[in-house]
Amino acid sequence: MTFLASTPENFELATSYLSLEEADELIKAQRDGSQWLSLENDEDKQVLLMQASFSVDGIFSYQFLPTIENQLLKFPRNGLKTIPNSVKLATALLGVRFTVEYNSESNIKSEKIGQLQWTLGGVSNTNTKQIEDIDVLTLLRPLQMRTKILL
């Protein structure tokens, strides 16, 4: 899959919520951000950003419909053409998490948030660990679809 950062002009084909430049800027301030910034290969960062973007998509069912029915990523939504800042920041936080795992294992491995699990780099790890930072969930929860019970 080819890396394409979301912009208002190309969001329907985008494979990442962040460009490398946006990710670098957001990640500079994050704990463990230095590990992301020390990655020498832009292609590694692109893979991590794509996986983080698709992981954001799988965490919740979100409010409203995608702007275009067949867009690759779940955002933007509701007729908008831009990505919410909370989605961008959640993507950056997951990118940092994946980088830490990548650097500590010399391979990208499985991760899990709640019931969602993914494997990167073709390496599967049966001992997946829960992402301890609730920041990602906190950022995305307001966008989560609400269900109403009708009586």
N, C-alpha and C positions, 0 to 999 in steps of 0.2 A: 504494500500500500504506500502511496506517495504522500509525503508530508505536505499539507497545505493549511496554513493558519487562517482562521476565520476572519473575514472582513465583511463590511456591509455589501460589497460587490460579489463575493464568492462564497458566502456562508453555506449555500446548499451543497457545495462540493468539499467543504473543509473537513479535514481529519484531525484538527487540533483547535482548541479554544484559544491558544496562545501562540504568538510568534516566538522565536528564540529570544528576540530582544525584549519582548514583554515579560517572558518567563525570567530572564536574567534580572530584570529590574524588580520584579515581585519577590524573587527568591533571595536577593541580596540581604534582605532584612530578616530572613527566616533562620531559625535554629537549624543547624546542619546545612545551611545554604552554601557554605564554602565548598562542600563536596560537589554540589551541582556545578558551581562556577569553575571547579578544577577539572571537570570533564573536558578533555581536549578535542573530542570528536563531535562536531555538530550533529552528525547522523545519530549518535547515541542519544543526544538530547532530544532529537526529533522523535525517535522511537519512544522514549520515556514520556514525552508530551502527548503523543497519540494515545498511548496506553492510559495515561492519566485522564485524557478527555473521554475516551470510551468508558472508563471506569466511573467517571462522574455520571455518565448517562445511565449506568446500570444500578446506581445506588438507590434511587427512588423512582416512582412514577411521578411525573411533574405536572403542575397545573397548566392548563391551556394546551392547544395543539401546536405542533411545530409550524413555523411560518410557511414552509413549503412541505407538502406531504411526503416527498421522497428525499428530503435532505439527509445526509449521512449522520450528522450528530443531532441530538435532541434539542439543542439550542441554536439559534434564537427561536422564540415561541411567540404566539399571539400576534402575528403580523409584524413584529419588530425585526430589525436586521442587524442588531448588535447583541453581543453576549453580556449578560449581567456580570457586574464586577464580582459578585459572590461566586459565580461559576468559574471565573478566571482565577480567583484566589484559591478556590478549592483545587483546581487543576494544578496550580503551582505547588500547593502543599503536597499533593499526591506525587508530583514530579520529584520533590525533595525526598519524600519517603522512598520512592522507587530507587533514587540515586543512592541513598544510604544503604539500601539492601544490595544494590548492584555492587557498590564499593566493598561492602563487608563480605560478600560471598564470591566476588569476582564473576558473578553471573547474576542475571536478573532471575528472581524466583517468584513463587506464588505469594500472593497477598490475599487478605480477606477483610472485608468490612461487613459485619453482620452476616447475612447469608450469602453475600456476593463474594465470589472467589475468582481470581484470574491468575494466569501463568504467563510470564514473559520470557522471551529469549529461548523458548523451547525447553526450559529447565523446569521440571515439576518438583515440588517439595511437599511431601505429605504432612510435614509439621508446619503448616501455615500458622502465622501469628496474627492475632487481632491487631489492627491499627489502634494504638492507644490514644492517639490524638483525636479528640472529639471535634476538633476545629472544622474538619471537612464536613461532618454531619451537621454541625451547628450552622455553617454557612449555607448548606443546601436545604435544610429543613423548611425554611419559609417558602421555598419554591415547590415543595412537595404537594402532590394532589391531595385534596381533602375529600373525604367521603362523608356523606350525610345519610343518616338513618331516617327514613320517612315513616312516621307512625300513622 
